[in-house]
Amino acid sequence: MENGTQKKKGSAVVNLLAVVVVVLLLILGALTYFYMKNRMEAESIQRELTADKDSISLNLEGVLAEYDAMQVDNVELQEQIDREREKAEALLSEIKEVKKVSYGRIKEYQRELGTLRQIMRNMVQEIDSLNTINQNLIIENTKVRSDYQVSQATLRELEAEKATLEQAVEKGSRISIRNVSVTALNRRDRETGRAWRAKKLRVCFTLLGNPIARPGTRQVYVRVETPDGTLLASPQGGVAQLDGEAVEFSAARDVDYQNQDLEMCVYAGEGVKFLKGKYQVTLYMDGAEIGSRSYLLK
C-alpha cells in the first residue's frame, strides 16, 4: 500500500517536470523567435538608414561639384560660395566617419542638406542675375563704343568738310591782282630804262575787289631779286612770314582794303646801285604770293 503511494507520487513529479520542460521549451522558442525577428528588423532598419546616409553623401558630393563649377568675379559672392562649400565638406566628412546612424541623425543630415541646397539655389539665381546684368552692360558698352566710333567718324567727316570749306573760303577770299607793272625812275622820278640812271623801282598794280575777303588794313610786300640773284635791299625792306617761311622783302606798304578794286604803287631800292639785267619782282599779301613780274634794265 505504501509502495503504491510512493509510485504515484514519483509519477506525478515526473509529469510535472515534463510539463515544466515543455513550458520552458515553448518559452525558449518564443524568445528565440522574437529575438530573431527583432534582429532582422533591426538589420533591415540599419540597412535603410545606411542607404539614406549614402544617398545624403552622394547628394553632398553633387552639391560640392556644383560649388566647384561656380565661377564669379564678385569677391563678396565668391567668399560666400567658399563658406558654403566648407560647410558641405565638413558635413560630408562627418557622415562618412559615422558607422551607424539613427533616424534622428538622418533627419538632421537631411535638414542640413536641404539648407545647403536652398542656399546654393539662391546663389545660382544671384549669379544668373549678375551674369544677365553683366551681359546687358557688355551689350550696352558695345553699343556705346559703336556709337562713339560712329560719332568720331562723323566728327572726322565734319572736320574734313569744315577744313575743305575753310580752304575753299580761304582760297575764295584771297585778293587777286592785275595790271602789274615795274618801272625804273631816275632822281627826278621820271621813267628810265638805263641802269646807271635808275634810283628806284616803282611797282604798280590793281588789287581786285572780292566781296568775301576780309576788309581792313593789309600789308603788301614786294621782293625784288637783282640780276645776280641777290635781294634788292632798301631802307623799306625787312623780314616777314611769307609762304610759310621767313622771307626777306625789299619794300612794304599798308593798304586799307574795302573789297573794291584798288590801284596802288610800292617803291623799292632807293639809294642802291642798280645793275644791268633782268629783275624779278614778286608781290605778297596775307602771307602768300599774289603776283609777279620781271623787268629788264639796260
Helices and strands as residue ranges (DSSP letters): H 2-69, H 75-97, H 103-173, E 177-185, E 191-192, E 200-207, E 216-225, E 238-242, E 245-249, E 251-257, E 262-268, E 277-285, E 288-297
